[in-house]
Amino acid sequence: MNWPTDFINQVICGDCLDIIKEMPDQVIDFCIADPPWNVGKDYGDFDDNKEEDKYWPWLSERIVQIFRVLKKNSRLYCFHGDKQIFKLKPLCESLGFTFHQTLIWHRRNLCSFKKKGHITGDWNFMHENILLFHKGKRTSMLKNLSSNCFSVFIHAAPQSNWKGGRDHVAQKPLDLIKDLICRTPGQLILFPFLGSGIEARAAKDLRRDFIAIELNPKYCKIAKERLAQEVINFIEKENQILLPYLEGEK
């Protein structure tokens, strides 16, 4: 693969470990990573139920490469589950990252406790964790009128009966990814675990460049179709982006 032609603003089908190894050092402004959580979800051909002593080395190899391609004083946002964040944090720190804070995505969808299969003897999971790390020094965030500065993001989780639907078992809301992007400085974003393309679509809508990598050809096809949709109108002024958020994911 040729840098940067074969990488920037492309959906690349393959293992992110192999793809990122083809990239030069310190070329990425920030990364949003949503790796498999190793909790048994159905991703197709990928085994999401590895032994612990295999999963963490698998993820560590990929974080090493992410760290290498990130520029100095950049950011890594990493989604992960409640149990795993207590291993993810020290792992990333051991590889050179500095932990800053935990952000929370609150999934405000209401669910019926009477529905068969829902948890009744414990607390229902209504949030996901986003661990924020820095490579080097912490830099100032962008001022943006379309996103608040709170550490809790409230967005409903995508559902199959919504306009736009849900194409991936771990799909995130478009607005959530836009909230992360629009206040983070930097033009080129890495999405090493793309899924069905929500992250790349958010970057395109906000006129940021991206490198999007996904292992499953089925999801790569969906991501390319998502990116082919019309981009919404917006106004850029200095470091502020006045953005009317899409209603398509709701």
C-alpha positions in Angstrom: 0.0 0.0 0.0 1.2 3.5 -0.8 1.1 6.3 1.8 -1.0 8.5 1.9 -3.0 7.7 -1.3 -4.2 4.2 -0.3 -5.0 5.2 3.3 -6.6 8.7 3.7 -10.4 8.8 3.4 -10.5 5.2 2.5 -12.3 2.2 4.0 -9.7 -0.5 4.2 -10.7 -4.1 4.6 -8.2 -6.0 6.7 -6.7 -6.5 10.1 -5.8 -3.1 11.6 -2.5 -4.6 13.0 -1.3 -5.3 9.4 -2.7 -2.1 7.9 -1.3 0.3 10.6 2.2 -1.4 10.3 2.2 0.0 6.7 1.8 3.6 8.0 4.6 6.0 8.9 5.4 7.1 12.4 3.5 10.0 14.0 1.0 10.9 11.2 -2.3 10.6 13.0 -3.9 13.5 14.9 -6.1 11.4 17.1 -7.7 8.0 17.3 -11.2 6.7 18.2 -11.0 2.9 18.9 -13.9 0.6 19.6 -12.3 -2.8 19.7 -14.2 -6.1 20.3 -14.7 -6.4 24.1 -14.2 -10.2 24.2 -17.7 -10.7 25.6 -19.1 -13.1 23.0 -20.7 -10.8 20.5 -21.3 -12.1 17.0 -19.0 -10.2 14.7 -19.0 -12.8 12.0 -15.7 -14.6 11.5 -14.0 -12.9 14.5 -13.7 -14.8 17.8 -15.0 -12.5 20.5 -14.7 -15.1 23.2 -10.9 -15.6 23.5 -9.1 -16.8 26.6 -7.9 -13.8 28.7 -4.3 -14.7 28.1 -4.9 -14.4 24.4 -7.2 -11.5 24.2 -5.0 -8.9 26.0 -1.9 -9.7 24.0 -4.0 -9.5 20.8 -5.3 -6.0 21.8 -1.8 -4.9 23.1 -0.2 -5.5 19.7 -2.7 -3.2 18.1 -2.4 -0.5 20.7 1.4 -0.5 20.3 0.9 0.3 16.6 -1.7 3.0 17.3 0.7 4.7 19.8 3.4 4.6 17.1 1.4 6.4 14.4 -0.1 9.0 16.7 1.6 12.4 16.7 3.0 13.8 19.9 0.5 15.5 22.2 -2.4 13.6 20.6 -5.4 11.7 22.0 -6.8 8.1 22.0 -10.4 7.6 22.8 -11.0 3.9 23.6 -14.5 2.3 24.2 -14.6 -0.7 26.5 -16.7 -2.6 29.0 -17.0 -2.2 32.8 -14.9 -5.1 33.7 -12.2 -4.7 31.1 -11.4 -1.0 31.7 -9.5 -2.0 34.8 -7.1 -3.9 32.6 -7.2 -1.6 29.7 -6.1 1.4 31.7 -2.8 -0.1 33.0 -2.2 -1.8 29.7 -2.3 1.5 27.7 -0.2 3.2 30.4 2.4 0.5 30.1 2.6 1.2 26.4 3.3 4.9 26.8 -0.1 6.5 27.1 -1.1 8.8 29.9 -4.7 8.3 31.2 -6.7 11.5 31.5 -10.3 10.6 32.3 -13.3 8.3 31.8 -16.1 9.6 29.6 -19.6 8.0 29.7 -22.0 7.4 27.0 -25.5 7.1 28.6 -27.8 5.1 26.4 -31.1 6.8 27.3 -33.3 4.1 25.5 -36.0 2.9 28.0 -36.4 -0.8 28.2 -39.2 -3.0 29.7 -38.2 -4.9 32.8 -41.1 -7.3 32.0 -39.6 -8.4 28.7 -38.2 -11.9 28.8 -34.4 -11.9 28.9 -33.9 -8.6 30.6 -31.9 -8.5 33.8 -34.2 -8.4 36.9 -31.9 -9.3 39.7 -29.3 -6.7 39.1 -28.7 -3.2 37.6 -29.4 -2.9 33.8 -26.5 -1.6 31.8 -27.4 1.8 30.5 -23.9 3.2 29.7 -20.6 2.5 28.0 -17.1 3.7 29.0 -14.8 5.8 26.8 -11.3 6.0 28.3 -9.4 9.1 27.2 -5.6 8.8 26.9 -2.9 11.3 25.8 0.3 10.6 24.0 2.6 13.3 25.4 1.1 16.6 26.8 -2.5 17.4 27.1 -3.6 20.2 24.7 -6.6 22.5 24.7 -9.9 21.3 23.2 -11.7 23.2 20.5 -14.5 25.5 21.3 -17.7 24.2 19.7 -21.3 25.4 20.0 -22.8 22.1 18.8 -21.4 20.0 21.6 -21.2 20.6 25.4 -18.1 20.1 27.5 -19.5 17.5 29.9 -18.0 14.1 30.5 -21.4 12.4 30.1 -22.9 12.1 26.6 -26.6 11.3 26.4 -27.7 9.6 23.2 -30.1 6.7 22.5 -28.5 3.5 21.2 -29.2 2.8 17.5 -32.2 0.4 17.0 -33.1 -1.7 14.0 -36.5 0.0 13.6 -35.0 3.5 13.3 -34.4 5.4 10.2 -30.8 4.5 9.3 -31.2 1.3 11.3 -28.6 -0.7 13.1 -26.1 -2.7 11.0 -23.6 -3.7 13.6 -23.9 -5.4 17.0 -21.8 -2.7 18.7 -22.9 0.3 16.6 -22.6 3.7 18.2 -24.8 6.8 17.6 -23.6 9.2 14.9 -24.1 12.1 17.2 -21.9 10.6 19.9 -19.0 10.2 17.6 -19.6 13.8 16.3 -19.4 15.0 19.9 -16.0 13.5 20.3 -14.7 14.7 17.0 -15.9 18.3 17.0 -14.1 19.3 20.2 -10.9 17.4 19.4 -8.1 19.2 17.6 -6.5 17.6 14.5 -7.5 16.8 10.9 -6.6 13.2 10.4 -8.4 10.6 12.5 -7.7 6.8 12.8 -10.6 4.4 13.2 -8.9 1.0 13.6 -12.1 -1.0 14.4 -14.6 0.7 12.0 -17.6 -1.6 12.2 -20.4 -0.4 9.8 -18.9 3.1 9.2 -20.6 5.4 11.7 -17.2 6.9 12.8 -16.1 7.6 9.2 -19.4 9.1 8.4 -19.2 11.5 11.3 -15.7 12.5 10.2 -16.8 13.1 6.7 -19.8 15.2 7.9 -17.4 17.4 9.9 -14.9 17.7 7.1 -12.1 15.7 8.9 -9.9 13.3 7.1 -9.9 9.7 8.3 -8.3 6.3 7.9 -10.9 3.6 8.5 -10.0 -0.1 8.9 -12.5 -3.0 9.3 -11.8 -6.7 9.2 -15.2 -7.9 8.0 -15.9 -7.4 4.3 -19.7 -7.2 5.0 -19.2 -4.2 7.2 -16.8 -2.6 4.8 -19.5 -2.7 2.1 -22.0 -1.1 4.5 -19.5 1.6 5.5 -18.8 2.5 1.9 -22.6 2.8 1.3 -23.0 5.0 4.4 -20.2 7.3 3.2 -21.8 7.7 -0.2 -24.8 9.4 1.4 -25.2 13.1 1.1 -23.2 15.2 3.6 -25.2 17.7 5.7 -24.7 21.4 5.5 -22.6 23.2 8.1 -20.7 26.4 8.7 -17.1 26.5 9.8 -15.8 29.7 11.6 -12.4 29.8 13.2 -12.4 26.9 15.7 -16.2 26.7 15.9 -18.4 24.3 13.9 -22.1 25.2 13.9 -23.6 21.9 13.1 -27.3 21.0 12.8 -27.1 17.3 13.9 -28.7 14.7 11.7 -32.0 13.2 12.7 -31.3 10.1 10.6 -30.0 8.0 13.5 -33.0 8.7 15.7 
